[in-house]
Amino acid sequence: MKKDIHPVYNRVAFQDMTTGKRYLTRSTAKSSKTEEIDGVEHFIISVGLTADSHPFYTGQNQFVDTEGRIDKFQKRFGSVRRAKKPTRSA
């Protein structure tokens, strides 16, 4: 095996920004923010979406827009009519 070709594994805590839950693991990712957890130094990486906050795993439904784009447009601008173009007289 070749030496020094493998990436360095670091202890990392992925932290959900919404709920604050942390997932302790190892990764090649690094961060400038570190914290000591259980006596071991971990890089803290903030993540926007994890299994703790994802709607599929939490069972929370998101609002889904069922009204079509054309219907929305007609609702907003349906009463507005274009001005008729003046006809040319020959």
C-alpha positions as CSV (number, residue, x, y, z in Angstrom):
1,M,0.0,0.0,0.0
2,K,1.2,3.5,-0.7
3,K,1.9,5.7,2.3
4,D,0.3,9.1,3.0
5,I,-2.5,8.9,0.4
6,H,-5.4,8.3,2.8
7,P,-7.2,11.3,4.2
8,V,-7.1,12.1,7.9
9,Y,-10.2,11.0,9.8
10,N,-11.3,13.6,12.4
11,R,-13.8,13.3,15.2
12,V,-16.7,15.5,14.2
13,A,-20.0,16.5,15.7
14,F,-22.7,17.4,13.1
15,Q,-25.1,19.7,14.8
16,D,-28.6,20.3,13.5
17,M,-29.2,24.1,13.3
18,T,-32.9,23.8,13.9
19,T,-33.1,21.4,16.8
20,G,-29.6,21.5,18.2
21,K,-29.1,17.7,18.2
22,R,-25.6,16.5,17.6
23,Y,-24.5,13.4,15.8
24,L,-21.0,12.3,16.9
25,T,-19.0,10.6,14.2
26,R,-15.8,10.6,12.3
27,S,-15.2,12.4,9.0
28,T,-12.6,13.9,6.8
29,A,-14.4,17.3,7.1
30,K,-12.9,20.0,9.3
31,S,-14.3,23.2,10.9
32,S,-12.8,26.2,12.6
33,K,-15.1,25.7,15.5
34,T,-14.1,23.0,18.0
35,E,-15.6,21.7,21.2
36,E,-14.6,19.2,23.8
37,I,-17.3,16.5,24.2
38,D,-16.7,13.7,26.7
39,G,-13.1,14.6,27.0
40,V,-12.4,14.4,23.3
41,E,-11.9,17.4,20.9
42,H,-14.5,17.4,18.1
43,F,-14.9,19.7,15.1
44,I,-18.4,21.2,15.1
45,I,-20.1,21.3,11.7
46,S,-23.5,23.0,11.5
47,V,-26.0,21.2,9.2
48,G,-29.3,22.7,8.1
49,L,-31.3,19.4,7.8
50,T,-30.9,16.1,9.5
51,A,-33.1,13.1,10.4
52,D,-34.0,15.0,13.5
53,S,-35.6,17.9,11.7
54,H,-36.5,16.5,8.2
55,P,-40.3,16.4,7.6
56,F,-40.1,12.8,6.2
57,Y,-38.7,11.4,9.4
58,T,-40.6,13.7,11.9
59,G,-44.0,13.1,10.3
60,Q,-44.7,16.9,10.0
61,N,-46.3,17.8,6.8
62,Q,-45.3,20.9,4.8
63,F,-47.7,23.1,3.1
64,V,-48.0,22.0,-0.5
65,D,-49.4,24.5,-3.0
66,T,-52.1,22.7,-4.9
67,E,-53.4,25.7,-6.8
68,G,-51.8,25.9,-10.3
69,R,-49.7,28.7,-11.5
70,I,-52.2,29.7,-14.2
71,D,-55.0,29.8,-11.6
72,K,-52.9,32.0,-9.4
73,F,-52.2,34.3,-12.2
74,Q,-55.8,34.5,-13.2
75,K,-56.8,35.2,-9.6
76,R,-54.3,38.0,-9.3
77,F,-54.6,39.6,-12.7
78,G,-57.8,38.2,-14.2
79,S,-59.8,41.4,-13.9
80,V,-57.1,43.5,-15.6
81,R,-57.7,43.7,-19.3
82,R,-55.2,44.9,-21.9
83,A,-55.9,48.1,-23.7
84,K,-57.0,47.6,-27.3
85,K,-54.5,48.6,-29.9
86,P,-55.7,51.5,-32.1
87,T,-56.4,50.3,-35.6
88,R,-54.6,51.9,-38.5
89,S,-56.7,53.9,-40.9
90,A,-55.6,53.6,-44.5
